[in-house]
Amino acid sequence: MAVCTSCGLRNEEGAVFCARCNHFLEWEDTPPQPPAPEPEPEDESVPEPESDPEPEPEGESVPEPEPEPDPEPEPEDEAGPPEEELEPEEDPVSEVPLPEPEPEREVEPVREVSEPDVEPVREVSEPDVEPVQEHSEPRPEPESTESQTAGSGSLPPVTRVLETIDQGARLAREQGRPDLVEHLEQARGRLRHGTATVAVVGEFKQGKSTLVNALLQTAVCPVDADIVTAVPTVVGHGEKVSVTAYLEPVGDGPVRPVQASLNDIRELVATSSGDGGQRYVEVHLPHRMLRAGLRLIDTPGVGGLDSAYGQLALGALQTADGALFVTDASQELTAPELDFLRSATSRCPNTAVVISKTDLYPEWRRMVELNQSHLRAAGIEVPVLPVSSFLRLRATTDPSLNEEAGFAPLVTFLASVVSTQAGRAAEQAAAEVDFVAEHLAAATQAERAVLAEPVRSADVIEDLDRTRQRAAGLAAASAGWKVALADGVQDLIADVDHDLQQRLRSVLREVEGIIDAGDPAETWSDIEVWLRRQVATAVLQNRELLQSRATDLATDLAVDFELTGGAFALRLRGLSDVSETAAMPDAAAIALRPGRLQSIMMVTRTTTFGPMLIMGVAGLFGLAMPLVGVAAAAVGAGLGRRALREETERVRSGRRLQAKAAARKYVEEVSFVLGKESRDSLRETQRQLRDDFQARAEVLEASVAAAHRAAQQASALTPEARAARSRELDAHTDRLAQLTSRPRGTG
C-alpha cells in the first residue's frame, strides 16, 4: 500500500495519486535540506540524510542500491536522498504546507474549450505510455519506498556524491586548503539547486498552456479561446508566488526585469515581444513538483512549427533537459510536426509526445495508434502519452478522474527527466570531488617520495621548485593562456560573424530568385513567412557553430596549458526572437502600384497617337474615311496592347525591386542585432573562461606550494619521526583513496 504523506490515506498498491487529496504519491514533498557535514568515517554507504541528530549508521561496507528496508531509520533515510533529487520527499515538517502550494485552485478559468459533458473516456493503458516506469515498481514498505520509487535510480548516487563532498571538505580543512573547500561548496550548491528544464512545445491552440495548468493544478498559464501565448512562460519553484516580466533591452542595455502580479499574467503572456515588449515571463510557485527541481517552459506556438517561432523553439531545446511535444487528438501528426520532432529529438533526447484533449474526441485511441505508426515510420522513438487536461483539472474535486485523465505516465516521464538531470549533476559534482582529491594528494605524494628515499629529497624538492615556478607563471597576470584565450575569442568572433553573413547572404540570394519568379503583389505573404523561417534556421545553425567552437576553444586551452580538472559548462546567452519581430512591409504595401496615374496616361497617349496620325494623313490625301478609320482602330489597339504589356512589366519590375529592398533591409536588421548578440555572448564566454582558468591556476599554484613545503618539512625529520609520519600518511592516503573510489552517478 502507498501511504499519502499529505492526508495519511492508505491507497491501493500502484496508485500514483491519492484518492482523497489528489496528492502525487510518487513525487513526495520535502523541502531542500541544509548541508550536513557529519564527521563520519569513510563509509560510503551511509546516506547521512540531513544534519539529523543521533544515529550515524556506520555501514562502512557497500551500500549498493538505496532501498534498505530498515524499519525505523527509514524515514530519516528518506529525508536524506530526496533532499537532492527529483522528488522533494516526505519530511515531517513539510506535511502541513502541502495543501497550500496550490492556492489558486480555481480551475474554472483555466478550462479549455472542452465541454463538461464528456462521455467516460476509459483509458486503455497504451503499450508505449510507460517507457520510464521501471523504477517505480518495488514497494516493500508503505512509507519509505513511496518516496524512493520515482528516483531510485538517481538518489543514491546524489547522496553518495554529497557524502564525498562533505568528506573532501573535511580533508581540505585538515590540510589548510580553504580554496578547495570553497570549490566543493560551489559544487554542492550546484548539485542542490540544480533544475531540470522541460520545454512544452507544439503548434498553437493544441493545449500546451492548459497542460501546464493541469500538471500543477494551478491557473498559472492563461488559456481562453482568444488567448494565444506570444512569449515564453517559465514556471519554476519559489517559496512564494511571484511573477517577473523580462522586457526587451533598450539599445545596448540588458534585459529589464519588472515585477508583476499573477493577475497580470494574461496580458503579459499575450503581449508579443518587440520594442518595449516582453522577452519572456517567469513565474515562481511553491509547488511540490517544482520544488523537486522541475522547471517548465510554455513556449509560443504562434505561426506554426514551420515558421521562425518553430526554429526558435528548436533553439530553446538545445539547453532543455526534456521536451513535451503537444498535439491534440483531433488529427494525425502532420508532416511539419514530424519534421519538428525529428529535429527536436536530435537536440533533446528526453522528448515525449503528449496527445491532449482526449475528453473531446471519442476516436482518440485510434489517433494514438496512427501517430505511433507515423513515428515508427519516421524513425522517431519517443513515448506517446494521451491525456485529458480537463479531467485532470476536475480531479481536484473528484480524484477518481485521475485514471481517465492519464497523467500518471506523464508524471513518471517528468520524474525520469528530473532524475536523469540529477544524475548528470551528480557526475559533474563527482568530477569536482576528483579534482579536489587530486590536489589534496599532491602534498601527500611529495612527502611520501621524500620519506621513501631521503637521499633523493634534494632532487624531489628541486623538481617541485621548478613546478611551483611554472604554476606561479600560470596564475600571473601575464600568463600565456590569457593571451591565447583573447586571441582565440577574437578569431572565433570573426569566424562566427563570417558564418552568419554567409548564411544570410545565401538566404538573400534565394529569396531574390523567388521574387523574380513571380509577382510580389500575389506572393509576398508567402515569401515573408518563408524568409523569416529561413533566416531563423540560419541563425540557429550559426548559434550551434558558436556553441561548439566555444566549447572546443575551452577544451583545447585547458589541455594545452594543463588546466584541466573539474566540471565545466559554458553559459551562453539565449537567442532573441529578432528574426520573428523585425519589421517587414505587408503585402498591401508591396502590391501598391507606383506612379499609377502616370502609367494610365502613358498607355492612353500611346493608344490614341497612332490612330490620330493615320486619320490626319488620310484626310490630307482624301482617302476613304471608313477604311482609314478601321485601319486606325486596329493600329491603336495593337499599340495599346503593347504599351499596356510593357507598362505592366515595368510596374511588376518596380514591385520586385521594392520586395528585394524590403528583404535586404530585414536581413540587414537581423544581421546587425544578432551580430551584436554573438559578440556579447563570446566576450561573456571569454570572461567566464578567464575566471575559471584563473581559479584553476591558483588552485594548482597553492597545491604545488603545499607539496613543496611538505617535502621540505619531511626532509628535515629524524628517522624515528619519518616512520611515524609514514604511518600518518598511509592513513591519510587511505582516506583519499576512499574519497575517489566512491560510486558515481550514472546520469
Secondary structure, DSSP 8 states (H G I E B T S, - for coil): -EE-TTT--EE-TT-SB-TTT--BTTS--------------S-SS----SS-SS------S---SS----TTHHHHHHHHHHHHSSS----GGGSTTTTTT------GGG--S--S----------TTS-TTGGGG---SSTTHHHHHHTTTTTHHHHHHHHHHHHHHHHHHHHTT-HHHHHHHHHHHHHHHS--EEEEEE-STTSSHHHHHHHHHTS--S---TT----S-EEEEE-SS-EEEEEE--STT---EEEEE-GGGHHHHHHS--STTSEEEEEEEE--HHHHTTEEEEE---TT-TTSHHHHHHHHHHTT-SEEEEEEETTS---HHHHHHHHHHHHH-SSEEEEEE-TTT-TTHHHHHHHHHHHHHHTT----EEE--HHHHHHTTT-GGGHHHHTHHHHHHHHHHHHHHHHHHHHHHHHHHHHHHHHHHHHHHHHHHHHHH-GGGHHHHHHHHHHHHHHHHHHHSTT-HHHHHHHHHHHHHHHHHHHHHHHHHHHHHHHHHHHHHTS-HHHHHHHHHHHHHHHHHHHHHHHHHHHHHHHHHHHHHHHHHTT---S-----------HHHHS----HHHHH--TTHHHHHHHHHHHHHHHHHHHHHHHHHHT--HHHHHHHHHHHHHHHHHHHHHHHHHHHHHHHHHHHHHHHHHHHHHHHHHHHHHHHHHHHHHHHHHHHHHHHHHHHHHHHHHHHHHHHHHHHT--HHHHHHHHHHHHHHHHHHHHHHHS-----
